[in-house]
Amino acid sequence: MPVISIYPGSECRLGSNISLVSVSFATDLGVNHPVVLRTLRPGARIDIGDRVGISGGSICAAAGVSIGPETLIGANVTIADTDFHSLRPQRRVGRREVEPGRPVTIGRRVFIGTNSIILKGVTIGHNTVIGAGSVVTTDIPENVVAAGNPCRPIRTLSAEELID
């Protein structure tokens, strides 16, 4: 079972026909933990479109995370719109207060490879492929293959690759 934790005054909307894979036998790579969907502050929102698949990923929203329809999120991907803790050392210890976030937007028909990390304020364009192990710190345009740490576009998808 996925772990879903909704902070009072926040919300999580799940589209139709989504797949939340929380056990290793149900995905080729296996997963390190169940799917985690967690809002962290009042007003935070997680919005997952229709026909999205998530394998053992974690999505944490202090502001908002939006995932477009027909997107696939590979094994053990982390998506977070916040740094969680303050940059000020004196505010980090002993406090449970989560820092405000900057929304993350993932377009439709995106594929995010295993063990990637999507950080606050990022937008990933439609049809884009994010390579395994990438750390996405800035916006990635639509219709590209992008990878690395930091993640950056490697090439544009061809017209043939964009045809169903």
Phi and psi in radians as a Rosetta constraint file:
Dihedral C 1 N 2 CA 2 C 2 CIRCULARHARMONIC -1.215 0.35
Dihedral N 2 CA 2 C 2 N 3 CIRCULARHARMONIC 2.799 0.35
Dihedral C 2 N 3 CA 3 C 3 CIRCULARHARMONIC -1.791 0.35
Dihedral N 3 CA 3 C 3 N 4 CIRCULARHARMONIC 2.026 0.35
Dihedral C 3 N 4 CA 4 C 4 CIRCULARHARMONIC -2.132 0.35
Dihedral N 4 CA 4 C 4 N 5 CIRCULARHARMONIC 2.108 0.35
Dihedral C 4 N 5 CA 5 C 5 CIRCULARHARMONIC -2.277 0.35
Dihedral N 5 CA 5 C 5 N 6 CIRCULARHARMONIC 2.000 0.35
Dihedral C 5 N 6 CA 6 C 6 CIRCULARHARMONIC -1.964 0.35
Dihedral N 6 CA 6 C 6 N 7 CIRCULARHARMONIC 2.050 0.35
Dihedral C 6 N 7 CA 7 C 7 CIRCULARHARMONIC -1.164 0.35
Dihedral N 7 CA 7 C 7 N 8 CIRCULARHARMONIC 2.510 0.35
Dihedral C 7 N 8 CA 8 C 8 CIRCULARHARMONIC -0.954 0.35
Dihedral N 8 CA 8 C 8 N 9 CIRCULARHARMONIC 2.332 0.35
Dihedral C 8 N 9 CA 9 C 9 CIRCULARHARMONIC 1.449 0.35
Dihedral N 9 CA 9 C 9 N 10 CIRCULARHARMONIC 0.159 0.35
Dihedral C 9 N 10 CA 10 C 10 CIRCULARHARMONIC -2.091 0.35
Dihedral N 10 CA 10 C 10 N 11 CIRCULARHARMONIC 3.093 0.35
Dihedral C 10 N 11 CA 11 C 11 CIRCULARHARMONIC -2.623 0.35
Dihedral N 11 CA 11 C 11 N 12 CIRCULARHARMONIC 2.776 0.35
Dihedral C 11 N 12 CA 12 C 12 CIRCULARHARMONIC -2.346 0.35
Dihedral N 12 CA 12 C 12 N 13 CIRCULARHARMONIC 2.072 0.35
Dihedral C 12 N 13 CA 13 C 13 CIRCULARHARMONIC -1.907 0.35
Dihedral N 13 CA 13 C 13 N 14 CIRCULARHARMONIC 2.168 0.35
Dihedral C 13 N 14 CA 14 C 14 CIRCULARHARMONIC -1.911 0.35
Dihedral N 14 CA 14 C 14 N 15 CIRCULARHARMONIC 2.202 0.35
Dihedral C 14 N 15 CA 15 C 15 CIRCULARHARMONIC -1.228 0.35
Dihedral N 15 CA 15 C 15 N 16 CIRCULARHARMONIC -3.137 0.35
Dihedral C 15 N 16 CA 16 C 16 CIRCULARHARMONIC -1.429 0.35
Dihedral N 16 CA 16 C 16 N 17 CIRCULARHARMONIC 2.661 0.35
Dihedral C 16 N 17 CA 17 C 17 CIRCULARHARMONIC 0.972 0.35
Dihedral N 17 CA 17 C 17 N 18 CIRCULARHARMONIC 0.683 0.35
Dihedral C 17 N 18 CA 18 C 18 CIRCULARHARMONIC -1.520 0.35
Dihedral N 18 CA 18 C 18 N 19 CIRCULARHARMONIC 2.780 0.35
Dihedral C 18 N 19 CA 19 C 19 CIRCULARHARMONIC -2.229 0.35
Dihedral N 19 CA 19 C 19 N 20 CIRCULARHARMONIC 2.023 0.35
Dihedral C 19 N 20 CA 20 C 20 CIRCULARHARMONIC -1.917 0.35
Dihedral N 20 CA 20 C 20 N 21 CIRCULARHARMONIC 1.734 0.35
Dihedral C 20 N 21 CA 21 C 21 CIRCULARHARMONIC -1.591 0.35
Dihedral N 21 CA 21 C 21 N 22 CIRCULARHARMONIC 1.971 0.35
Dihedral C 21 N 22 CA 22 C 22 CIRCULARHARMONIC -1.989 0.35
Dihedral N 22 CA 22 C 22 N 23 CIRCULARHARMONIC 0.078 0.35
Dihedral C 22 N 23 CA 23 C 23 CIRCULARHARMONIC -2.260 0.35
Dihedral N 23 CA 23 C 23 N 24 CIRCULARHARMONIC 2.519 0.35
Dihedral C 23 N 24 CA 24 C 24 CIRCULARHARMONIC -1.135 0.35
Dihedral N 24 CA 24 C 24 N 25 CIRCULARHARMONIC -0.590 0.35
Dihedral C 24 N 25 CA 25 C 25 CIRCULARHARMONIC -1.201 0.35
Dihedral N 25 CA 25 C 25 N 26 CIRCULARHARMONIC -0.238 0.35
Dihedral C 25 N 26 CA 26 C 26 CIRCULARHARMONIC -1.622 0.35
Dihedral N 26 CA 26 C 26 N 27 CIRCULARHARMONIC 0.026 0.35
Dihedral C 26 N 27 CA 27 C 27 CIRCULARHARMONIC -2.522 0.35
Dihedral N 27 CA 27 C 27 N 28 CIRCULARHARMONIC 2.517 0.35
Dihedral C 27 N 28 CA 28 C 28 CIRCULARHARMONIC -1.006 0.35
Dihedral N 28 CA 28 C 28 N 29 CIRCULARHARMONIC -0.768 0.35
Dihedral C 28 N 29 CA 29 C 29 CIRCULARHARMONIC -1.376 0.35
Dihedral N 29 CA 29 C 29 N 30 CIRCULARHARMONIC -0.333 0.35
Dihedral C 29 N 30 CA 30 C 30 CIRCULARHARMONIC 1.423 0.35
Dihedral N 30 CA 30 C 30 N 31 CIRCULARHARMONIC 2.955 0.35
Dihedral C 30 N 31 CA 31 C 31 CIRCULARHARMONIC -2.270 0.35
Dihedral N 31 CA 31 C 31 N 32 CIRCULARHARMONIC 2.638 0.35
Dihedral C 31 N 32 CA 32 C 32 CIRCULARHARMONIC -1.475 0.35
Dihedral N 32 CA 32 C 32 N 33 CIRCULARHARMONIC -0.383 0.35
Dihedral C 32 N 33 CA 33 C 33 CIRCULARHARMONIC -2.838 0.35
Dihedral N 33 CA 33 C 33 N 34 CIRCULARHARMONIC 2.943 0.35
Dihedral C 33 N 34 CA 34 C 34 CIRCULARHARMONIC -1.134 0.35
Dihedral N 34 CA 34 C 34 N 35 CIRCULARHARMONIC 2.842 0.35
Dihedral C 34 N 35 CA 35 C 35 CIRCULARHARMONIC -1.059 0.35
Dihedral N 35 CA 35 C 35 N 36 CIRCULARHARMONIC 2.355 0.35
Dihedral C 35 N 36 CA 36 C 36 CIRCULARHARMONIC -2.100 0.35
Dihedral N 36 CA 36 C 36 N 37 CIRCULARHARMONIC 2.140 0.35
Dihedral C 36 N 37 CA 37 C 37 CIRCULARHARMONIC -2.080 0.35
Dihedral N 37 CA 37 C 37 N 38 CIRCULARHARMONIC 2.051 0.35
Dihedral C 37 N 38 CA 38 C 38 CIRCULARHARMONIC -2.491 0.35
Dihedral N 38 CA 38 C 38 N 39 CIRCULARHARMONIC 2.193 0.35
Dihedral C 38 N 39 CA 39 C 39 CIRCULARHARMONIC -1.685 0.35
Dihedral N 39 CA 39 C 39 N 40 CIRCULARHARMONIC 2.582 0.35
Dihedral C 39 N 40 CA 40 C 40 CIRCULARHARMONIC -2.092 0.35
Dihedral N 40 CA 40 C 40 N 41 CIRCULARHARMONIC -0.176 0.35
Dihedral C 40 N 41 CA 41 C 41 CIRCULARHARMONIC -2.603 0.35
Dihedral N 41 CA 41 C 41 N 42 CIRCULARHARMONIC 2.809 0.35
Dihedral C 41 N 42 CA 42 C 42 CIRCULARHARMONIC -1.057 0.35
Dihedral N 42 CA 42 C 42 N 43 CIRCULARHARMONIC 2.466 0.35
Dihedral C 42 N 43 CA 43 C 43 CIRCULARHARMONIC 1.499 0.35
Dihedral N 43 CA 43 C 43 N 44 CIRCULARHARMONIC -0.184 0.35
Dihedral C 43 N 44 CA 44 C 44 CIRCULARHARMONIC -1.189 0.35
Dihedral N 44 CA 44 C 44 N 45 CIRCULARHARMONIC 2.667 0.35
Dihedral C 44 N 45 CA 45 C 45 CIRCULARHARMONIC -2.530 0.35
Dihedral N 45 CA 45 C 45 N 46 CIRCULARHARMONIC 2.361 0.35
Dihedral C 45 N 46 CA 46 C 46 CIRCULARHARMONIC -1.985 0.35
Dihedral N 46 CA 46 C 46 N 47 CIRCULARHARMONIC 2.218 0.35
Dihedral C 46 N 47 CA 47 C 47 CIRCULARHARMONIC -2.232 0.35
Dihedral N 47 CA 47 C 47 N 48 CIRCULARHARMONIC 1.930 0.35
Dihedral C 47 N 48 CA 48 C 48 CIRCULARHARMONIC -1.948 0.35
Dihedral N 48 CA 48 C 48 N 49 CIRCULARHARMONIC 2.126 0.35
Dihedral C 48 N 49 CA 49 C 49 CIRCULARHARMONIC -1.267 0.35
Dihedral N 49 CA 49 C 49 N 50 CIRCULARHARMONIC 3.090 0.35
Dihedral C 49 N 50 CA 50 C 50 CIRCULARHARMONIC -1.149 0.35
Dihedral N 50 CA 50 C 50 N 51 CIRCULARHARMONIC 2.539 0.35
Dihedral C 50 N 51 CA 51 C 51 CIRCULARHARMONIC 1.023 0.35
Dihedral N 51 CA 51 C 51 N 52 CIRCULARHARMONIC 0.631 0.35
Dihedral C 51 N 52 CA 52 C 52 CIRCULARHARMONIC -1.595 0.35
Dihedral N 52 CA 52 C 52 N 53 CIRCULARHARMONIC 2.472 0.35
Dihedral C 52 N 53 CA 53 C 53 CIRCULARHARMONIC -2.079 0.35
Dihedral N 53 CA 53 C 53 N 54 CIRCULARHARMONIC 2.311 0.35
Dihedral C 53 N 54 CA 54 C 54 CIRCULARHARMONIC -2.284 0.35
Dihedral N 54 CA 54 C 54 N 55 CIRCULARHARMONIC 2.236 0.35
Dihedral C 54 N 55 CA 55 C 55 CIRCULARHARMONIC -1.994 0.35
Dihedral N 55 CA 55 C 55 N 56 CIRCULARHARMONIC 1.794 0.35
Dihedral C 55 N 56 CA 56 C 56 CIRCULARHARMONIC 1.050 0.35
Dihedral N 56 CA 56 C 56 N 57 CIRCULARHARMONIC 0.448 0.35
Dihedral C 56 N 57 CA 57 C 57 CIRCULARHARMONIC -1.553 0.35
Dihedral N 57 CA 57 C 57 N 58 CIRCULARHARMONIC 2.903 0.35
Dihedral C 57 N 58 CA 58 C 58 CIRCULARHARMONIC -2.133 0.35
Dihedral N 58 CA 58 C 58 N 59 CIRCULARHARMONIC 2.260 0.35
Dihedral C 58 N 59 CA 59 C 59 CIRCULARHARMONIC -2.186 0.35
Dihedral N 59 CA 59 C 59 N 60 CIRCULARHARMONIC 2.059 0.35
Dihedral C 59 N 60 CA 60 C 60 CIRCULARHARMONIC -2.140 0.35
Dihedral N 60 CA 60 C 60 N 61 CIRCULARHARMONIC 2.224 0.35
Dihedral C 60 N 61 CA 61 C 61 CIRCULARHARMONIC -2.186 0.35
Dihedral N 61 CA 61 C 61 N 62 CIRCULARHARMONIC 2.158 0.35
Dihedral C 61 N 62 CA 62 C 62 CIRCULARHARMONIC -1.752 0.35
Dihedral N 62 CA 62 C 62 N 63 CIRCULARHARMONIC -0.387 0.35
Dihedral C 62 N 63 CA 63 C 63 CIRCULARHARMONIC -2.105 0.35
Dihedral N 63 CA 63 C 63 N 64 CIRCULARHARMONIC -1.235 0.35
Dihedral C 63 N 64 CA 64 C 64 CIRCULARHARMONIC -2.988 0.35
Dihedral N 64 CA 64 C 64 N 65 CIRCULARHARMONIC 2.457 0.35
Dihedral C 64 N 65 CA 65 C 65 CIRCULARHARMONIC -2.245 0.35
Dihedral N 65 CA 65 C 65 N 66 CIRCULARHARMONIC 2.180 0.35
Dihedral C 65 N 66 CA 66 C 66 CIRCULARHARMONIC -2.133 0.35
Dihedral N 66 CA 66 C 66 N 67 CIRCULARHARMONIC 2.241 0.35
Dihedral C 66 N 67 CA 67 C 67 CIRCULARHARMONIC -2.134 0.35
Dihedral N 67 CA 67 C 67 N 68 CIRCULARHARMONIC 2.123 0.35
Dihedral C 67 N 68 CA 68 C 68 CIRCULARHARMONIC -1.243 0.35
Dihedral N 68 CA 68 C 68 N 69 CIRCULARHARMONIC 2.881 0.35
Dihedral C 68 N 69 CA 69 C 69 CIRCULARHARMONIC -1.105 0.35
Dihedral N 69 CA 69 C 69 N 70 CIRCULARHARMONIC 2.668 0.35
Dihedral C 69 N 70 CA 70 C 70 CIRCULARHARMONIC 1.092 0.35
Dihedral N 70 CA 70 C 70 N 71 CIRCULARHARMONIC 0.442 0.35
Dihedral C 70 N 71 CA 71 C 71 CIRCULARHARMONIC -1.593 0.35
Dihedral N 71 CA 71 C 71 N 72 CIRCULARHARMONIC 2.508 0.35
Dihedral C 71 N 72 CA 72 C 72 CIRCULARHARMONIC -2.044 0.35
Dihedral N 72 CA 72 C 72 N 73 CIRCULARHARMONIC 2.254 0.35
Dihedral C 72 N 73 CA 73 C 73 CIRCULARHARMONIC -2.022 0.35
Dihedral N 73 CA 73 C 73 N 74 CIRCULARHARMONIC 1.946 0.35
Dihedral C 73 N 74 CA 74 C 74 CIRCULARHARMONIC -1.148 0.35
Dihedral N 74 CA 74 C 74 N 75 CIRCULARHARMONIC 3.059 0.35
Dihedral C 74 N 75 CA 75 C 75 CIRCULARHARMONIC -0.978 0.35
Dihedral N 75 CA 75 C 75 N 76 CIRCULARHARMONIC 2.275 0.35
Dihedral C 75 N 76 CA 76 C 76 CIRCULARHARMONIC 1.156 0.35
Dihedral N 76 CA 76 C 76 N 77 CIRCULARHARMONIC 0.479 0.35
Dihedral C 76 N 77 CA 77 C 77 CIRCULARHARMONIC -1.322 0.35
Dihedral N 77 CA 77 C 77 N 78 CIRCULARHARMONIC 2.502 0.35
Dihedral C 77 N 78 CA 78 C 78 CIRCULARHARMONIC -2.016 0.35
Dihedral N 78 CA 78 C 78 N 79 CIRCULARHARMONIC 2.282 0.35
Dihedral C 78 N 79 CA 79 C 79 CIRCULARHARMONIC -2.194 0.35
Dihedral N 79 CA 79 C 79 N 80 CIRCULARHARMONIC 2.101 0.35
Dihedral C 79 N 80 CA 80 C 80 CIRCULARHARMONIC -2.437 0.35
Dihedral N 80 CA 80 C 80 N 81 CIRCULARHARMONIC 2.318 0.35
Dihedral C 80 N 81 CA 81 C 81 CIRCULARHARMONIC -1.716 0.35
Dihedral N 81 CA 81 C 81 N 82 CIRCULARHARMONIC 0.265 0.35
Dihedral C 81 N 82 CA 82 C 82 CIRCULARHARMONIC -2.524 0.35
Dihedral N 82 CA 82 C 82 N 83 CIRCULARHARMONIC 2.781 0.35
Dihedral C 82 N 83 CA 83 C 83 CIRCULARHARMONIC -1.486 0.35
Dihedral N 83 CA 83 C 83 N 84 CIRCULARHARMONIC -0.085 0.35
Dihedral C 83 N 84 CA 84 C 84 CIRCULARHARMONIC 1.274 0.35
Dihedral N 84 CA 84 C 84 N 85 CIRCULARHARMONIC -0.964 0.35
Dihedral C 84 N 85 CA 85 C 85 CIRCULARHARMONIC -1.977 0.35
Dihedral N 85 CA 85 C 85 N 86 CIRCULARHARMONIC 2.692 0.35
Dihedral C 85 N 86 CA 86 C 86 CIRCULARHARMONIC -1.137 0.35
Dihedral N 86 CA 86 C 86 N 87 CIRCULARHARMONIC 2.662 0.35
Dihedral C 86 N 87 CA 87 C 87 CIRCULARHARMONIC -1.321 0.35
Dihedral N 87 CA 87 C 87 N 88 CIRCULARHARMONIC -0.315 0.35
Dihedral C 87 N 88 CA 88 C 88 CIRCULARHARMONIC -1.375 0.35
Dihedral N 88 CA 88 C 88 N 89 CIRCULARHARMONIC 2.049 0.35
Dihedral C 88 N 89 CA 89 C 89 CIRCULARHARMONIC -0.951 0.35
Dihedral N 89 CA 89 C 89 N 90 CIRCULARHARMONIC -0.702 0.35
Dihedral C 89 N 90 CA 90 C 90 CIRCULARHARMONIC -1.197 0.35
Dihedral N 90 CA 90 C 90 N 91 CIRCULARHARMONIC -0.297 0.35
Dihedral C 90 N 91 CA 91 C 91 CIRCULARHARMONIC -1.693 0.35
Dihedral N 91 CA 91 C 91 N 92 CIRCULARHARMONIC -0.085 0.35
Dihedral C 91 N 92 CA 92 C 92 CIRCULARHARMONIC -1.432 0.35
Dihedral N 92 CA 92 C 92 N 93 CIRCULARHARMONIC -0.651 0.35
Dihedral C 92 N 93 CA 93 C 93 CIRCULARHARMONIC -1.514 0.35
Dihedral N 93 CA 93 C 93 N 94 CIRCULARHARMONIC 2.303 0.35
Dihedral C 93 N 94 CA 94 C 94 CIRCULARHARMONIC 1.326 0.35
Dihedral N 94 CA 94 C 94 N 95 CIRCULARHARMONIC 0.117 0.35
Dihedral C 94 N 95 CA 95 C 95 CIRCULARHARMONIC -1.992 0.35
Dihedral N 95 CA 95 C 95 N 96 CIRCULARHARMONIC 2.517 0.35
Dihedral C 95 N 96 CA 96 C 96 CIRCULARHARMONIC -1.810 0.35
Dihedral N 96 CA 96 C 96 N 97 CIRCULARHARMONIC 0.011 0.35
Dihedral C 96 N 97 CA 97 C 97 CIRCULARHARMONIC -1.189 0.35
Dihedral N 97 CA 97 C 97 N 98 CIRCULARHARMONIC 2.120 0.35
Dihedral C 97 N 98 CA 98 C 98 CIRCULARHARMONIC -1.510 0.35
Dihedral N 98 CA 98 C 98 N 99 CIRCULARHARMONIC 2.349 0.35
Dihedral C 98 N 99 CA 99 C 99 CIRCULARHARMONIC -1.113 0.35
Dihedral N 99 CA 99 C 99 N 100 CIRCULARHARMONIC 2.583 0.35
Dihedral C 99 N 100 CA 100 C 100 CIRCULARHARMONIC -1.010 0.35
Dihedral N 100 CA 100 C 100 N 101 CIRCULARHARMONIC 2.621 0.35
Dihedral C 100 N 101 CA 101 C 101 CIRCULARHARMONIC -1.843 0.35
Dihedral N 101 CA 101 C 101 N 102 CIRCULARHARMONIC 3.030 0.35
Dihedral C 101 N 102 CA 102 C 102 CIRCULARHARMONIC -2.154 0.35
Dihedral N 102 CA 102 C 102 N 103 CIRCULARHARMONIC 2.188 0.35
Dihedral C 102 N 103 CA 103 C 103 CIRCULARHARMONIC -0.972 0.35
Dihedral N 103 CA 103 C 103 N 104 CIRCULARHARMONIC 2.609 0.35
Dihedral C 103 N 104 CA 104 C 104 CIRCULARHARMONIC -1.975 0.35
Dihedral N 104 CA 104 C 104 N 105 CIRCULARHARMONIC 2.316 0.35
Dihedral C 104 N 105 CA 105 C 105 CIRCULARHARMONIC -2.207 0.35
Dihedral N 105 CA 105 C 105 N 106 CIRCULARHARMONIC 2.166 0.35
Dihedral C 105 N 106 CA 106 C 106 CIRCULARHARMONIC -2.044 0.35
Dihedral N 106 CA 106 C 106 N 107 CIRCULARHARMONIC 2.189 0.35
Dihedral C 106 N 107 CA 107 C 107 CIRCULARHARMONIC -1.219 0.35
Dihedral N 107 CA 107 C 107 N 108 CIRCULARHARMONIC -3.024 0.35
Dihedral C 107 N 108 CA 108 C 108 CIRCULARHARMONIC -1.450 0.35
Dihedral N 108 CA 108 C 108 N 109 CIRCULARHARMONIC 2.619 0.35
Dihedral C 108 N 109 CA 109 C 109 CIRCULARHARMONIC 0.969 0.35
Dihedral N 109 CA 109 C 109 N 110 CIRCULARHARMONIC 0.637 0.35
Dihedral C 109 N 110 CA 110 C 110 CIRCULARHARMONIC -1.540 0.35
Dihedral N 110 CA 110 C 110 N 111 CIRCULARHARMONIC 2.577 0.35
Dihedral C 110 N 111 CA 111 C 111 CIRCULARHARMONIC -2.125 0.35
Dihedral N 111 CA 111 C 111 N 112 CIRCULARHARMONIC 2.189 0.35
Dihedral C 111 N 112 CA 112 C 112 CIRCULARHARMONIC -1.972 0.35
Dihedral N 112 CA 112 C 112 N 113 CIRCULARHARMONIC 2.049 0.35
Dihedral C 112 N 113 CA 113 C 113 CIRCULARHARMONIC -1.227 0.35
Dihedral N 113 CA 113 C 113 N 114 CIRCULARHARMONIC 2.778 0.35
Dihedral C 113 N 114 CA 114 C 114 CIRCULARHARMONIC -0.869 0.35
Dihedral N 114 CA 114 C 114 N 115 CIRCULARHARMONIC 2.507 0.35
Dihedral C 114 N 115 CA 115 C 115 CIRCULARHARMONIC 1.077 0.35
Dihedral N 115 CA 115 C 115 N 116 CIRCULARHARMONIC 0.340 0.35
Dihedral C 115 N 116 CA 116 C 116 CIRCULARHARMONIC -1.392 0.35
Dihedral N 116 CA 116 C 116 N 117 CIRCULARHARMONIC 2.760 0.35
Dihedral C 116 N 117 CA 117 C 117 CIRCULARHARMONIC -2.211 0.35
Dihedral N 117 CA 117 C 117 N 118 CIRCULARHARMONIC 2.184 0.35
Dihedral C 117 N 118 CA 118 C 118 CIRCULARHARMONIC -1.920 0.35
Dihedral N 118 CA 118 C 118 N 119 CIRCULARHARMONIC 2.107 0.35
Dihedral C 118 N 119 CA 119 C 119 CIRCULARHARMONIC -1.785 0.35
Dihedral N 119 CA 119 C 119 N 120 CIRCULARHARMONIC 2.977 0.35
Dihedral C 119 N 120 CA 120 C 120 CIRCULARHARMONIC -0.948 0.35
Dihedral N 120 CA 120 C 120 N 121 CIRCULARHARMONIC 2.538 0.35
Dihedral C 120 N 121 CA 121 C 121 CIRCULARHARMONIC 1.355 0.35
Dihedral N 121 CA 121 C 121 N 122 CIRCULARHARMONIC 0.104 0.35
Dihedral C 121 N 122 CA 122 C 122 CIRCULARHARMONIC -1.558 0.35
Dihedral N 122 CA 122 C 122 N 123 CIRCULARHARMONIC 2.484 0.35
Dihedral C 122 N 123 CA 123 C 123 CIRCULARHARMONIC -2.095 0.35
Dihedral N 123 CA 123 C 123 N 124 CIRCULARHARMONIC 2.285 0.35
Dihedral C 123 N 124 CA 124 C 124 CIRCULARHARMONIC -1.983 0.35
Dihedral N 124 CA 124 C 124 N 125 CIRCULARHARMONIC 2.168 0.35
Dihedral C 124 N 125 CA 125 C 125 CIRCULARHARMONIC -1.258 0.35
Dihedral N 125 CA 125 C 125 N 126 CIRCULARHARMONIC 2.866 0.35
Dihedral C 125 N 126 CA 126 C 126 CIRCULARHARMONIC -0.969 0.35
Dihedral N 126 CA 126 C 126 N 127 CIRCULARHARMONIC 2.532 0.35
Dihedral C 126 N 127 CA 127 C 127 CIRCULARHARMONIC 1.202 0.35
Dihedral N 127 CA 127 C 127 N 128 CIRCULARHARMONIC 0.022 0.35
Dihedral C 127 N 128 CA 128 C 128 CIRCULARHARMONIC -1.306 0.35
Dihedral N 128 CA 128 C 128 N 129 CIRCULARHARMONIC 2.596 0.35
Dihedral C 128 N 129 CA 129 C 129 CIRCULARHARMONIC -1.957 0.35
Dihedral N 129 CA 129 C 129 N 130 CIRCULARHARMONIC 2.206 0.35
Dihedral C 129 N 130 CA 130 C 130 CIRCULARHARMONIC -1.827 0.35
Dihedral N 130 CA 130 C 130 N 131 CIRCULARHARMONIC 2.109 0.35
Dihedral C 130 N 131 CA 131 C 131 CIRCULARHARMONIC -1.157 0.35
Dihedral N 131 CA 131 C 131 N 132 CIRCULARHARMONIC 2.687 0.35
Dihedral C 131 N 132 CA 132 C 132 CIRCULARHARMONIC -0.953 0.35
Dihedral N 132 CA 132 C 132 N 133 CIRCULARHARMONIC 2.446 0.35
Dihedral C 132 N 133 CA 133 C 133 CIRCULARHARMONIC 1.307 0.35
Dihedral N 133 CA 133 C 133 N 134 CIRCULARHARMONIC 0.193 0.35
Dihedral C 133 N 134 CA 134 C 134 CIRCULARHARMONIC -1.324 0.35
Dihedral N 134 CA 134 C 134 N 135 CIRCULARHARMONIC 2.642 0.35
Dihedral C 134 N 135 CA 135 C 135 CIRCULARHARMONIC -2.045 0.35
Dihedral N 135 CA 135 C 135 N 136 CIRCULARHARMONIC 1.891 0.35
Dihedral C 135 N 136 CA 136 C 136 CIRCULARHARMONIC -1.657 0.35
Dihedral N 136 CA 136 C 136 N 137 CIRCULARHARMONIC 1.941 0.35
Dihedral C 136 N 137 CA 137 C 137 CIRCULARHARMONIC -1.966 0.35
Dihedral N 137 CA 137 C 137 N 138 CIRCULARHARMONIC -0.266 0.35
Dihedral C 137 N 138 CA 138 C 138 CIRCULARHARMONIC -2.374 0.35
Dihedral N 138 CA 138 C 138 N 139 CIRCULARHARMONIC 2.912 0.35
Dihedral C 138 N 139 CA 139 C 139 CIRCULARHARMONIC -1.032 0.35
Dihedral N 139 CA 139 C 139 N 140 CIRCULARHARMONIC 2.510 0.35
Dihedral C 139 N 140 CA 140 C 140 CIRCULARHARMONIC -2.102 0.35
Dihedral N 140 CA 140 C 140 N 141 CIRCULARHARMONIC 2.258 0.35
Dihedral C 140 N 141 CA 141 C 141 CIRCULARHARMONIC -1.228 0.35
Dihedral N 141 CA 141 C 141 N 142 CIRCULARHARMONIC 3.005 0.35
Dihedral C 141 N 142 CA 142 C 142 CIRCULARHARMONIC -1.336 0.35
Dihedral N 142 CA 142 C 142 N 143 CIRCULARHARMONIC 2.769 0.35
Dihedral C 142 N 143 CA 143 C 143 CIRCULARHARMONIC 1.091 0.35
Dihedral N 143 CA 143 C 143 N 144 CIRCULARHARMONIC 0.638 0.35
Dihedral C 143 N 144 CA 144 C 144 CIRCULARHARMONIC -2.282 0.35
Dihedral N 144 CA 144 C 144 N 145 CIRCULARHARMONIC 2.856 0.35
Dihedral C 144 N 145 CA 145 C 145 CIRCULARHARMONIC -1.780 0.35
Dihedral N 145 CA 145 C 145 N 146 CIRCULARHARMONIC 2.244 0.35
Dihedral C 145 N 146 CA 146 C 146 CIRCULARHARMONIC -2.316 0.35
Dihedral N 146 CA 146 C 146 N 147 CIRCULARHARMONIC 2.574 0.35
Dihedral C 146 N 147 CA 147 C 147 CIRCULARHARMONIC -2.822 0.35
Dihedral N 147 CA 147 C 147 N 148 CIRCULARHARMONIC 2.899 0.35
Dihedral C 147 N 148 CA 148 C 148 CIRCULARHARMONIC 1.969 0.35
Dihedral N 148 CA 148 C 148 N 149 CIRCULARHARMONIC 3.140 0.35
Dihedral C 148 N 149 CA 149 C 149 CIRCULARHARMONIC -2.365 0.35
Dihedral N 149 CA 149 C 149 N 150 CIRCULARHARMONIC 1.711 0.35
Dihedral C 149 N 150 CA 150 C 150 CIRCULARHARMONIC -1.350 0.35
Dihedral N 150 CA 150 C 150 N 151 CIRCULARHARMONIC 2.676 0.35
Dihedral C 150 N 151 CA 151 C 151 CIRCULARHARMONIC -1.191 0.35
Dihedral N 151 CA 151 C 151 N 152 CIRCULARHARMONIC 2.392 0.35
Dihedral C 151 N 152 CA 152 C 152 CIRCULARHARMONIC -2.598 0.35
Dihedral N 152 CA 152 C 152 N 153 CIRCULARHARMONIC 2.707 0.35
Dihedral C 152 N 153 CA 153 C 153 CIRCULARHARMONIC -1.058 0.35
Dihedral N 153 CA 153 C 153 N 154 CIRCULARHARMONIC 2.395 0.35
Dihedral C 153 N 154 CA 154 C 154 CIRCULARHARMONIC -1.779 0.35
Dihedral N 154 CA 154 C 154 N 155 CIRCULARHARMONIC -0.733 0.35
Dihedral C 154 N 155 CA 155 C 155 CIRCULARHARMONIC -2.789 0.35
Dihedral N 155 CA 155 C 155 N 156 CIRCULARHARMONIC 2.849 0.35
Dihedral C 155 N 156 CA 156 C 156 CIRCULARHARMONIC -1.539 0.35
Dihedral N 156 CA 156 C 156 N 157 CIRCULARHARMONIC 2.457 0.35
Dihedral C 156 N 157 CA 157 C 157 CIRCULARHARMONIC -1.191 0.35
Dihedral N 157 CA 157 C 157 N 158 CIRCULARHARMONIC 2.434 0.35
Dihedral C 157 N 158 CA 158 C 158 CIRCULARHARMONIC -1.317 0.35
Dihedral N 158 CA 158 C 158 N 159 CIRCULARHARMONIC 2.848 0.35
Dihedral C 158 N 159 CA 159 C 159 CIRCULARHARMONIC -1.011 0.35
Dihedral N 159 CA 159 C 159 N 160 CIRCULARHARMONIC -0.677 0.35
Dihedral C 159 N 160 CA 160 C 160 CIRCULARHARMONIC -1.121 0.35
Dihedral N 160 CA 160 C 160 N 161 CIRCULARHARMONIC -0.648 0.35
Dihedral C 160 N 161 CA 161 C 161 CIRCULARHARMONIC -1.240 0.35
Dihedral N 161 CA 161 C 161 N 162 CIRCULARHARMONIC -0.391 0.35
Dihedral C 161 N 162 CA 162 C 162 CIRCULARHARMONIC -1.574 0.35
Dihedral N 162 CA 162 C 162 N 163 CIRCULARHARMONIC -0.110 0.35
Dihedral C 162 N 163 CA 163 C 163 CIRCULARHARMONIC -1.507 0.35
Dihedral N 163 CA 163 C 163 N 164 CIRCULARHARMONIC 2.404 0.35
